[in-house]
């Protein structure tokens, strides 16, 4: 009998000690968890991401939100409590914020035109402390619209209160679907169009393509549908882009003229500070970028930004900018100028500004 009690004590004694130790560690973990939750750390845990299928309405028009996908009802119910606040904010168009600012849809977009001076304008604007812009062209409204607006917003830089988010994609101006798509993002978007003499622009466009494809046919063989009759081939993109009035009419179906600023590509070269003053006024920001920021690069033939503080050299656009143009027969250029003349006059009439291309 004594042996049995001793053996039971030997076996169950350590078990009781182990049980107490387990309870101790369990309570320690529980109190640690409660401490972290009370201090707000539980809210920072990652939550599942899902897509919500919804429609957006503007002025009685309805459209399906790009990139939306249906999810099972069980999954939606399971994830709804975790994401209710975030989904409500995103549905209302409120930006996703953190301590370094927030990612917002662009309030201003440089929509055109190719070879007009859009890259120069964007680089000049990025000097301004209140402007934050995407470096690469997103091409959302012409190529990647199916990825959805949230994907588009994820590309944007974070901005602080009072800063403007911008992007540039020159092909938007000539893309048929772009005006409607930009409108459904925000009807208040400010639209900047950098325009240039369409004849010079077409030659510059051809020069860029020629640098990538040395075997390209001559400019004159591409510009004419029928050289004998002098018919211009408007299906060639280098020609088509320069019919500014036609493309602008598509945008004016969705946006009033007051939402546009037309920047002169020529004045951006001859008087960058003056043109930048107009742009800053249009954006509603202080005139910070002035003539003290520029100097004229004789080699490239256009202005560059002066050396920033802490930098060893000034900022100029890359080698692809300022290429010498090939020699084009004068009679070809005259025929092309005659072709553009009525379109230019109509563009002057719509915008209320004579760019002096004639």
C-alpha positions in Angstrom: 0.0 0.0 0.0 2.8 2.4 0.9 4.6 1.5 -2.3 1.4 2.3 -4.3 1.1 5.8 -2.8 4.8 6.5 -3.4 4.5 5.4 -7.0 1.3 7.6 -7.6 3.1 10.6 -6.2 6.1 9.9 -8.4 3.9 9.7 -11.5 1.3 12.4 -10.9 3.5 14.9 -9.1 5.4 16.1 -12.2 2.1 16.1 -14.2 0.6 18.6 -11.8 3.7 20.7 -12.0 3.6 20.5 -15.8 -0.1 21.5 -15.8 0.6 24.5 -13.7 3.4 25.5 -16.0 1.1 25.2 -19.0 -1.5 27.3 -17.4 1.1 29.9 -16.5 2.4 30.2 -20.1 -1.2 30.3 -21.5 -2.1 33.2 -19.2 1.1 35.0 -20.2 0.3 34.7 -23.9 -3.3 35.8 -23.3 -2.3 38.9 -21.4 0.4 39.7 -24.0 -2.3 39.5 -26.8 -4.7 41.7 -24.8 -2.0 44.2 -24.2 -1.2 44.5 -27.9 -4.8 44.7 -28.9 -5.5 47.5 -26.4 -2.6 49.4 -27.9 -4.1 49.1 -31.4 -1.6 46.6 -32.9 -4.3 44.1 -33.8 -5.7 46.6 -36.3 -2.4 46.5 -38.3 -2.7 42.8 -39.0 -3.1 42.1 -42.8 -6.7 41.6 -44.0 -7.8 39.6 -47.0 -8.1 41.6 -50.3 -11.1 41.0 -52.5 -12.9 42.6 -55.4 -16.3 44.2 -55.2 -18.5 44.2 -58.3 -20.3 47.5 -58.5 -21.4 50.2 -60.9 -20.6 53.9 -60.9 -23.2 56.5 -62.0 -22.6 60.0 -63.4 -25.4 62.2 -64.5 -27.7 59.2 -65.0 -25.1 57.3 -67.0 -24.0 53.9 -65.6 -20.9 52.0 -66.3 -19.3 48.9 -64.8 -16.3 49.6 -62.6 -13.2 48.4 -64.5 -11.5 45.3 -63.2 -14.4 44.3 -61.0 -15.0 40.6 -60.4 -17.7 38.7 -58.5 -16.9 36.7 -55.4 -18.9 34.0 -53.6 -21.5 35.2 -51.1 -19.9 33.1 -48.4 -16.5 34.7 -49.0 -18.1 38.2 -49.1 -19.9 37.7 -45.8 -16.8 36.3 -44.1 -14.6 39.2 -45.2 -17.1 42.0 -44.9 -16.6 42.8 -41.1 -12.8 43.0 -41.7 -13.0 45.3 -44.7 -16.1 47.4 -44.0 -14.3 50.6 -43.2 -11.8 50.2 -46.0 -14.4 49.3 -48.6 -16.6 52.2 -47.6 -13.7 54.6 -48.0 -12.7 53.3 -51.4 -16.3 53.3 -52.6 -16.5 56.9 -51.7 -13.3 57.7 -53.6 -11.4 58.4 -50.4 -7.7 57.8 -50.7 -5.8 55.1 -48.8 -3.6 56.9 -46.3 -0.6 56.2 -44.1 1.9 58.3 -42.2 3.8 59.2 -45.4 0.8 60.6 -47.3 -1.9 59.0 -49.5 -2.3 57.6 -53.0 -4.9 59.5 -54.9 -6.3 59.6 -58.4 -4.5 62.3 -60.4 -6.1 65.7 -60.2 -4.4 66.7 -63.4 -3.4 64.7 -66.4 -1.2 65.6 -69.4 -3.2 63.9 -72.2 -1.2 65.0 -75.2 0.3 65.3 -77.6 3.1 63.0 -78.7 6.3 64.9 -79.7 4.7 68.1 -78.5 6.9 68.6 -75.4 5.0 66.6 -72.8 8.1 65.1 -71.2 9.8 68.5 -70.9 6.6 69.9 -69.2 6.4 67.0 -66.7 10.1 67.4 -65.8 9.7 71.1 -65.3 6.7 70.5 -63.1 8.4 68.0 -60.9 10.7 70.8 -59.7 7.7 72.2 -57.9 7.4 70.9 -54.3 3.6 70.7 -54.5 3.6 68.5 -57.6 4.0 64.7 -57.4 4.0 62.8 -60.7 4.4 59.3 -62.0 7.7 59.0 -64.0 6.7 56.4 -66.6 3.6 56.7 -68.7 0.8 54.6 -67.1 -1.2 54.2 -70.3 -4.2 53.2 -68.1 -7.0 54.9 -70.1 -5.8 53.5 -73.5 -4.1 50.1 -72.8 -4.6 48.9 -69.3 -8.1 50.0 -68.4 -9.2 46.4 -67.7 -6.8 46.3 -64.7 -9.2 48.6 -62.8 -9.1 51.9 -61.1 -7.5 50.6 -57.9 -4.6 49.3 -59.9 -4.3 52.7 -61.5 -4.3 54.4 -58.1 -1.6 52.1 -56.8 0.7 53.5 -59.5 0.4 57.0 -58.1 3.0 58.5 -55.8 2.0 59.3 -52.2 1.0 62.9 -51.7 0.6 65.1 -48.6 -2.2 67.6 -48.0 -2.0 70.4 -50.5 0.1 68.5 -53.1 -1.2 67.6 -56.6 -1.0 64.1 -58.1 -0.2 64.1 -61.9 0.5 61.7 -64.7 1.3 62.0 -68.4 0.3 59.8 -71.3 0.2 61.7 -74.6 -1.7 59.0 -76.5 -4.8 59.7 -74.4 -5.6 62.7 -76.6 -6.2 60.6 -79.7 -7.8 57.5 -78.0 -11.5 57.3 -78.6 -12.4 55.8 -75.3 -10.2 57.9 -73.1 -12.5 61.0 -72.6 -15.3 58.8 -71.2 -13.0 56.8 -69.1 -11.3 59.8 -67.5 -14.7 61.4 -66.9 -15.9 58.4 -65.0 -12.8 58.5 -62.8 -13.5 62.2 -62.1 -15.3 64.9 -64.0 -13.2 67.5 -62.1 -9.9 66.3 -63.6 -7.7 69.1 -65.1 -6.5 68.3 -68.6 -3.3 69.7 -70.1 -2.6 69.4 -73.8 0.8 70.4 -75.1 0.5 71.3 -78.8 3.0 72.1 -81.5 3.0 73.0 -85.2 1.5 69.8 -86.6 3.9 69.8 -89.6 7.0 70.0 -87.4 5.4 67.5 -85.0 4.8 65.0 -87.8 8.5 65.3 -88.9 9.6 64.9 -85.3 7.4 61.8 -85.0 8.8 60.3 -88.1 12.4 61.1 -86.9 11.8 59.2 -83.7 10.4 56.2 -85.6 13.3 56.3 -88.1 15.8 56.1 -85.2 14.3 52.8 -84.1 13.6 51.5 -87.7 16.4 52.7 -90.0 14.8 50.9 -93.0 11.7 53.0 -92.8 10.4 54.5 -96.1 10.9 58.2 -96.8 8.7 60.7 -95.1 7.1 61.8 -98.4 6.3 58.2 -99.4 4.4 57.8 -96.1 2.7 61.2 -96.0 0.9 60.9 -99.3 -1.9 58.5 -100.2 -1.5 59.6 -103.8 1.6 61.7 -104.5 0.4 62.8 -107.9 -2.9 64.1 -106.7 -1.3 65.4 -103.5 -3.7 63.5 -101.2 -2.5 63.3 -97.6 -2.8 59.9 -95.9 -4.6 60.6 -92.7 -4.4 56.9 -91.7 -0.7 57.4 -90.9 -0.5 58.2 -87.2 2.2 60.9 -87.7 -0.4 62.9 -89.7 -3.5 61.9 -87.8 -2.3 63.1 -84.4 -1.9 66.6 -85.7 -5.6 67.1 -86.5 -6.0 68.6 -83.1 -9.5 70.0 -83.6 -11.0 66.6 -84.4 -9.5 65.0 -81.3 -10.5 67.9 -79.1 -14.2 67.6 -80.1 -14.3 64.1 -78.6 -13.0 65.4 -75.3 -15.5 68.3 -75.3 -18.4 65.9 -75.3 -17.4 65.1 -71.6 -15.4 68.1 -70.3 -16.0 71.8 -70.6 -13.3 74.0 -72.2 -12.5 75.4 -68.7 -11.1 72.0 -67.7 -8.4 72.3 -70.4 -5.1 74.2 -70.6 -3.4 74.3 -74.0 0.3 74.7 -73.7 2.4 75.9 -76.6 5.2 73.5 -77.4 7.1 76.3 -79.2 6.8 78.7 -76.2 7.9 75.9 -73.9 11.2 76.2 -75.7 11.5 79.9 -76.3 9.9 81.1 -73.0 9.7 78.1 -70.6 9.2 80.3 -67.5 6.3 82.2 -69.0 4.6 79.0 -70.1 5.2 77.4 -66.8 3.6 80.4 -65.1 0.4 79.7 -67.0 0.6 76.0 -66.1 1.1 76.7 -62.4 -1.8 79.2 -62.4 -4.1 76.6 -64.0 -3.2 74.0 -61.4 -3.8 76.5 -58.6 -0.3 76.3 -57.1 2.2 79.0 -56.3 4.5 80.2 -59.1 7.7 78.5 -57.8 9.2 77.4 -61.1 10.5 80.6 -62.7 13.2 81.8 -65.1 15.8 81.2 -62.4 15.4 77.5 -63.0 16.3 77.4 -66.7 19.1 77.9 -69.1 19.2 77.3 -72.8 21.2 74.4 -74.1 22.6 75.5 -77.4 23.7 72.0 -78.4 20.2 70.4 -77.9 18.3 73.5 -78.9 16.0 73.6 -76.0 16.0 74.7 -72.3 17.4 72.6 -69.5 16.9 72.9 -65.7 19.8 74.5 -63.9 21.9 72.4 -61.6 19.9 71.5 -58.5 21.4 71.9 -55.0 23.5 68.9 -54.2 23.9 67.8 -57.8 27.1 68.0 -59.9 25.4 68.8 -63.2 22.2 70.4 -64.6 19.2 68.3 -65.6 18.5 68.0 -69.4 16.2 65.6 -71.2 17.8 62.5 -72.6 19.6 61.8 -75.9 16.3 61.0 -77.6 15.2 64.6 -77.3 16.5 67.2 -79.7 17.4 64.8 -82.6 18.3 66.5 -85.9 15.4 66.1 -88.4 16.0 64.6 -91.8 15.8 66.9 -94.9 12.2 66.9 -96.2 11.5 68.5 -99.7 10.0 71.9 -99.2 7.1 71.2 -101.6 6.1 68.2 -99.4 6.0 70.4 -96.3 4.0 73.1 -98.1 1.4 70.5 -99.1 1.2 69.2 -95.6 0.8 72.8 -94.3 -2.0 73.4 -96.7 -3.7 70.2 -95.5 -3.5 71.3 -91.8 -4.5 74.9 -92.3 -8.4 74.5 -92.0 -8.0 72.2 -89.0 -5.6 74.7 -87.3 -8.0 77.5 -87.8 -10.8 75.5 -86.3 -8.6 74.6 -83.4 -7.8 78.3 -82.8 -11.5 79.1 -82.9 -12.4 76.4 -80.3 -9.6 77.2 -77.9 -9.7 81.0 -78.4 -5.9 81.0 -79.0 -3.9 81.6 -82.2 -0.8 79.5 -82.0 0.6 81.1 -85.2 1.3 78.0 -87.2 0.0 79.5 -90.4 
